[in-house]
Amino acid sequence: MPTHHRTIAASSIKPSPDLYDELDPSPRLLMGPGPVDLYPRVLRAMSVPIQGQFDPQFTGYMNQTMALYRHVFRTENQWTFLIDGSARAGIEASLVSLLAPGDKLLVLMFGRFGHLLAEIGRRVGAEVIELETAWGTVFDPARVEAAVKQHRPKVVATCQGDTSTTMLQPLAEIGPICRRHDALLYVDCTASLAGNAFETDAWQIDIASAGLQKCLSGPPGSAPITLNERAATAINHRKHVEAGIKTPDIVEGNGPIIRSNYFDLAMLMDYWGPKRLNHHTEAASMLYAARECARVVLEEGIDAGVARHVAASAALRAGLEAMGLELYGDAKHRMANVTGVVIPKAIKDSERVRAQMLNDFGIEIGTSFGPLAGKIWRIGTMGHVARKTNVLRCIASLEAVLRRNGYAAPAGAAVDAAYAAYGTT
Ligand SMILES: Cc1ncc(COP(=O)(O)O)c(C=O)c1O
């Protein structure tokens, strides 16, 4: 008997019989707001042997990952790398490194993740100004400019796509507004990157971060980030390096210390840069995953990938509407990778519908929170999942489940409409 079995058996805790079962997750088609199914190549990349982060071959992989993400973010920013942690790790790293206590942060809030930005801002001690627009809508740039003029924030933070409302904030005018008024712009593009156009440099975004688990079709646990020289200069002004790893060539700033060690972007730039500061042990398997996600996305081509997301959501939406369902939110500003569907009145138990989708068809669709709890379902068509077979499976299954739950969807209409949207009969 292996040692670990003996140790547990000898203790007073009775192991349940399934404790030693091998992992065997049931097959699922993940069509919620993320995470989604992985690109098979990403799964394979995670199983290759790890190396330490100072192995020259591994630093080569780190450099390649930086180069790949420059293309994904459409930027020439040298400082384009990964934060080890789920998407909010990228948000925290950005906000804690940019904002010292008392600094002003203006947050554009159009859903749950705007609240998250504001909450992280408050935790780092910033003076947070919340600008809100109704869920299901996005901001008019003129309103943003007026608020920036009035409050003169150091940082403006917004999501591009907020999965909670399925809305996509247009950004092309927000960056120039921030430049005009000398504010730094942070964008959370976790939910939208690689499924919707995103232009870091052309839109003058100073710092942006994402996660792997949406349109990049990787596992949650790595947050790609990019920052330009404006952001890097502001952050390096606050650079203080841990005593145990400081080297004589490191120049510290005289601004207030960044109040997180793990998320200190000043140290992280030196870790990813030529200094190779010994900051943390790189999450090697996550780096392999992130690198492969970017390779898959770039091989397809960003524009082709975005077009695939647009086609999948158009077909899904055509199918949903053919069932007589109402789509949620401002039609002009919907994300291309997640769709909100208003739960029809005839459905008495919306969670039963989701449970039947999962248990009878193996398909996960999303619920909602905040003001939308119990009002909409959210269906994702992201990354590897955003293709015709999955759209057809989802709407055919949903039609069957809705009919079993008292909603009379016209038989076959949804699949016909989705076929038509794809231009096939
Ligand atoms: C827009 C947005 N930001 C941030 C997050 C948080 O990501 P994570 O759960 O990976 O920390 C999500 C996750 O759904 C998201 O959609």
The ligand as an ORCA input file, in Angstrom:
! r2SCAN-3c Opt
* xyz 0 1
  C     -14.924     41.366    -17.263
  C     -14.373     40.459    -16.215
  N     -13.438     40.907    -15.385
  C     -12.913     40.141    -14.431
  C     -13.320     38.847    -14.245
  C     -12.750     38.082    -13.093
  O     -12.026     37.025    -13.501
  P     -11.468     35.904    -12.531
  O     -12.657     35.185    -12.000
  O     -10.636     35.069    -13.450
  O     -10.644     36.527    -11.467
  C     -14.287     38.310    -15.089
  C     -14.762     36.923    -14.926
  O     -15.840     36.542    -15.319
  C     -14.836     39.145    -16.102
  O     -15.788     38.690    -16.932
*
